[in-house]
């Protein structure tokens, strides 16, 4: 008699046994019976025993010479596979030793980056998904590996205008600088690439080009009636308007070229000479 377990079949030569349907057969004394052991899908032969005695060669179990009633006991087991985990520096994976798992199962691993670090990549051949700090493999159908690497988290800032300086109010943490971001913040107008902490300040234009918090006042020199930082024809016109009584601009002391405390003909002449040089 043949006794089977789990998933698989046993057939005989000479014919007579087809187990799990017909698991017993009478044979003449002195017979030798060859039993073909066929595991089901994703299963294997686990053990072969009983009282008949015999030898297993591949999937064929050949009994010893049958001289009395005896049994052959066959068990089948689901296939198993090895899942091998590994983790790079600055983090751990648990369990961290190879895991033997049944065919068709999944394996969870706890992933723990070191303080300040982040999972950079989840690789290997198993496939799977990372949810928080738990990585669960895809269904395991063959031996496979799970590999993790870690990276130091850095802060990057949104850089809409691409000038290399980011908006300090819009920051993310990542392992590498993402597109559209900068490692340096301090941009006070992230929609204008000409405005950033490295930009040259233009005095007196009411724009803070270098993001230092204010617009730099232009230095006033003699003849600079309008105080815009340069002596030009417009200043001469303003001076003449003052002389003729058509305009009364505030007196900029530094624009007074003859120290008389007012804007007059001396300033107009000085300006015209300066412009003409």
C-alpha positions as CSV (number, residue, x, y, z in Angstrom):
1,X,0.0,0.0,0.0
2,X,1.1,3.5,-0.8
3,X,0.3,6.4,1.5
4,X,0.6,10.0,0.1
5,X,0.4,13.5,1.6
6,X,0.1,17.1,0.5
7,X,0.1,17.7,-3.3
8,X,1.3,14.9,-5.6
9,X,0.6,11.6,-7.2
10,X,2.1,8.1,-7.2
11,X,1.8,5.6,-10.0
12,X,3.4,2.1,-10.4
13,X,5.0,-0.2,-12.8
14,X,3.8,-2.9,-13.0
15,X,0.5,-1.0,-13.2
16,X,-2.0,-1.1,-10.4
17,X,-1.3,1.9,-8.2
18,X,-2.6,5.4,-9.1
19,X,-2.5,7.2,-5.8
20,X,-4.4,9.5,-4.6
21,X,-7.2,7.4,-6.3
22,X,-6.0,3.8,-5.9
23,X,-3.2,3.5,-3.4
24,X,-3.1,-0.2,-2.9
25,X,-2.3,-3.2,-5.1
26,X,-1.5,-6.9,-4.7
27,X,1.7,-8.1,-6.3
28,X,3.2,-11.6,-6.5
29,X,5.9,-12.5,-4.0
30,X,9.3,-11.7,-5.4
31,X,8.1,-8.7,-7.3
32,X,9.9,-5.4,-7.5
33,X,7.6,-2.3,-8.0
34,X,8.8,1.0,-9.5
35,X,6.8,3.9,-8.2
36,X,6.8,7.2,-10.1
37,X,6.4,10.1,-7.6
38,X,5.0,13.3,-9.3
39,X,4.9,16.4,-7.1
40,X,2.1,18.9,-7.8
41,X,2.9,22.4,-9.2
42,X,5.5,24.2,-7.1
43,X,6.0,21.2,-4.8
44,X,8.8,18.7,-4.4
45,X,9.3,15.2,-3.0
46,X,9.9,15.6,0.7
47,X,10.3,12.1,2.2
48,X,9.9,8.5,1.2
49,X,9.7,5.8,3.8
50,X,7.6,2.8,4.9
51,X,8.2,-0.9,5.4
52,X,8.8,-2.1,1.8
53,X,12.4,-0.7,1.6
54,X,13.8,0.5,-1.6
55,X,15.8,3.3,-3.3
56,X,14.9,6.7,-4.7
57,X,16.5,7.8,-8.0
58,X,15.2,11.1,-9.2
59,X,11.4,10.8,-9.2
60,X,11.4,7.0,-9.3
61,X,11.2,4.9,-6.1
62,X,12.0,1.2,-6.6
63,X,11.0,-1.1,-3.9
64,X,13.1,-3.9,-2.6
65,X,11.9,-7.5,-3.5
66,X,8.4,-7.8,-2.1
67,X,8.1,-10.8,0.2
68,X,5.2,-9.7,2.4
69,X,2.6,-7.0,2.7
70,X,4.4,-3.6,3.1
71,X,3.9,0.1,2.7
72,X,5.6,3.0,0.9
73,X,5.0,6.4,2.5
74,X,5.5,9.4,0.4
75,X,5.2,13.1,1.4
76,X,5.4,16.1,-0.8
77,X,6.2,19.7,0.3
78,X,5.8,23.1,-1.2
79,X,8.9,24.5,-2.9
80,X,11.0,26.9,-0.8
81,X,13.2,29.8,-2.0
82,X,15.9,31.9,-0.3
83,X,15.5,35.6,0.0
84,X,18.8,37.3,0.7
85,X,18.7,40.8,2.3
86,X,21.5,43.4,2.4
87,X,21.8,47.0,3.4
88,X,24.5,49.6,2.7
89,X,26.1,51.9,5.2
90,X,24.1,54.2,7.4
91,X,21.0,52.0,7.8
92,X,19.8,48.5,8.7
93,X,17.5,45.9,7.4
94,X,15.7,43.4,9.7
95,X,15.9,40.4,9.4
96,X,19.4,40.8,8.0
97,X,20.0,37.1,7.2
98,X,18.8,34.9,4.3
99,X,15.2,33.9,4.7
100,X,13.8,30.5,3.5
101,X,10.2,31.1,2.4
102,X,7.5,29.0,0.8
103,X,6.8,29.5,-2.9
104,X,4.2,32.1,-3.5
105,X,4.7,33.9,-0.2
106,X,5.9,37.5,0.5
107,X,8.5,38.6,3.1
108,X,8.4,41.8,5.1
109,X,11.6,43.6,6.1
110,X,12.0,46.5,8.6
111,X,14.2,49.3,7.0
112,X,15.8,51.7,9.5
113,X,18.0,54.6,8.2
114,X,20.5,56.1,10.6
115,X,19.5,59.5,12.0
116,X,19.6,62.2,9.3
117,X,19.6,59.6,6.5
118,X,16.9,58.4,4.1
119,X,16.3,55.3,1.9
120,X,18.0,56.2,-1.3
121,X,17.1,53.1,-3.3
122,X,15.3,49.8,-2.8
123,X,16.7,47.3,-5.3
124,X,17.5,43.7,-5.8
125,X,15.6,41.0,-7.8
126,X,12.6,40.3,-5.6
127,X,10.6,43.4,-6.4
128,X,8.3,44.8,-3.8
129,X,6.9,47.9,-2.2
130,X,8.1,50.3,0.6
131,X,5.4,51.6,2.9
132,X,6.9,53.8,5.6
133,X,9.8,51.8,7.0
134,X,8.4,48.4,6.0
135,X,9.5,46.8,2.7
136,X,7.3,43.8,1.5
137,X,8.6,41.7,-1.3
138,X,6.5,40.7,-4.3
139,X,5.3,37.1,-4.4
140,X,8.4,35.0,-4.2
141,X,8.7,32.4,-7.0
142,X,12.5,31.9,-7.1
143,X,15.5,32.8,-5.1
144,X,16.0,36.5,-5.0
145,X,17.7,39.4,-3.2
146,X,16.6,42.6,-1.5
147,X,19.2,45.5,-1.5
148,X,18.9,48.9,0.2
149,X,21.1,52.0,0.1
150,X,20.8,55.1,2.2
151,X,21.7,58.7,1.7
152,X,22.1,61.9,3.8
153,X,19.0,64.1,3.6
154,X,19.7,67.6,2.5
155,X,17.5,70.7,2.3
156,X,16.8,72.2,-1.1
157,X,14.8,75.3,-2.1
158,X,12.4,76.0,-4.9
159,X,14.2,78.0,-7.6
160,X,11.6,79.1,-10.1
161,X,13.8,81.6,-12.0
162,X,16.9,79.3,-12.3
163,X,19.4,81.8,-10.9
164,X,20.9,79.3,-8.4
165,X,19.2,80.8,-5.4
166,X,16.0,79.4,-3.9
167,X,13.0,80.7,-2.1
168,X,13.6,80.2,1.6
169,X,9.9,79.7,2.2
170,X,9.6,76.7,-0.1
171,X,11.9,73.9,1.0
172,X,12.1,70.1,0.6
173,X,14.4,67.4,1.9
174,X,16.0,65.0,-0.5
175,X,19.1,63.0,-1.2
176,X,20.0,64.8,-4.4
177,X,19.0,68.2,-5.7
178,X,15.7,67.9,-7.6
179,X,15.0,69.8,-10.9
180,X,13.9,73.3,-10.3
181,X,15.6,73.6,-6.9
182,X,18.8,75.1,-5.5
183,X,21.0,74.3,-2.5
184,X,21.3,77.9,-1.5
185,X,18.3,80.1,-0.4
186,X,18.0,83.8,0.1
187,X,16.2,84.7,-3.2
188,X,13.9,87.6,-2.4
189,X,12.2,87.4,-5.9
190,X,12.2,83.9,-7.2
191,X,10.4,85.0,-10.4
192,X,13.2,87.3,-11.6
193,X,16.7,85.8,-12.3
194,X,18.3,89.3,-12.1
195,X,17.4,89.5,-8.4
196,X,19.3,87.3,-6.0
197,X,22.0,87.6,-3.3
198,X,24.8,87.6,-5.9
199,X,23.2,90.3,-8.2
200,X,24.8,93.7,-8.5
201,X,22.7,96.4,-6.8
202,X,21.5,99.3,-8.9
203,X,21.2,102.3,-6.8
204,X,18.2,104.5,-6.5
205,X,15.8,102.4,-8.7
206,X,13.6,101.2,-5.8
207,X,14.5,97.6,-6.5
208,X,16.5,95.4,-4.0
209,X,18.6,93.5,-6.6
210,X,20.9,91.9,-4.1
211,X,18.3,90.9,-1.5
212,X,19.9,92.7,1.4
213,X,16.6,94.2,2.5
214,X,16.7,97.6,0.9
215,X,17.6,99.5,-2.3
216,X,21.0,101.2,-2.1
217,X,20.8,105.0,-2.3
218,X,22.9,106.4,-5.1
219,X,25.8,108.7,-4.0
220,X,25.1,112.3,-4.7
221,X,27.7,114.4,-6.5
222,X,27.9,118.1,-7.4
223,X,25.4,118.8,-10.1
224,X,23.3,115.7,-9.5
225,X,20.1,117.8,-9.1
226,X,17.7,114.8,-9.3
227,X,19.8,112.6,-7.0
228,X,19.9,109.6,-9.4
229,X,23.6,109.1,-9.1
230,X,24.7,110.7,-12.3
231,X,25.1,114.2,-13.8
232,X,23.2,114.5,-17.1
233,X,21.4,117.0,-19.3
234,X,18.2,116.5,-17.2
235,X,20.0,118.0,-14.2
236,X,20.9,121.1,-16.3
237,X,17.3,121.5,-17.4
238,X,16.1,121.2,-13.7
239,X,18.7,123.8,-12.6
240,X,17.6,126.3,-15.3
241,X,14.0,125.7,-14.4
242,X,14.9,126.6,-10.8
243,X,16.7,129.8,-12.0
244,X,13.7,130.8,-14.1
245,X,11.2,130.1,-11.3
246,X,9.5,127.3,-13.2
247,X,10.5,124.6,-10.7
248,X,11.4,124.6,-7.0
249,X,13.0,121.1,-6.3
250,X,14.3,120.3,-2.9
251,X,17.9,121.3,-2.6
252,X,20.2,118.4,-2.5
253,X,23.2,119.8,-0.6
254,X,25.7,117.6,-2.3
255,X,24.5,118.9,-5.7
256,X,25.4,122.5,-4.8
257,X,28.6,123.1,-6.6
258,X,29.5,126.5,-5.1
259,X,28.3,126.0,-1.5
260,X,25.8,128.8,-1.6
261,X,23.0,126.6,-0.3
262,X,20.9,126.7,-3.4
263,X,20.5,125.5,-7.0
264,X,21.2,128.2,-9.5
265,X,23.0,129.3,-12.6
266,X,26.4,128.0,-11.3
267,X,25.0,124.5,-11.1
268,X,23.5,124.7,-14.6
269,X,26.9,125.9,-16.1
270,X,28.7,123.2,-14.2
271,X,26.4,120.5,-15.4
272,X,26.5,121.6,-19.1
273,X,30.3,121.6,-19.0
274,X,30.3,118.1,-17.4
275,X,27.9,116.7,-20.0
276,X,29.8,118.3,-22.8
277,X,33.2,116.7,-21.8
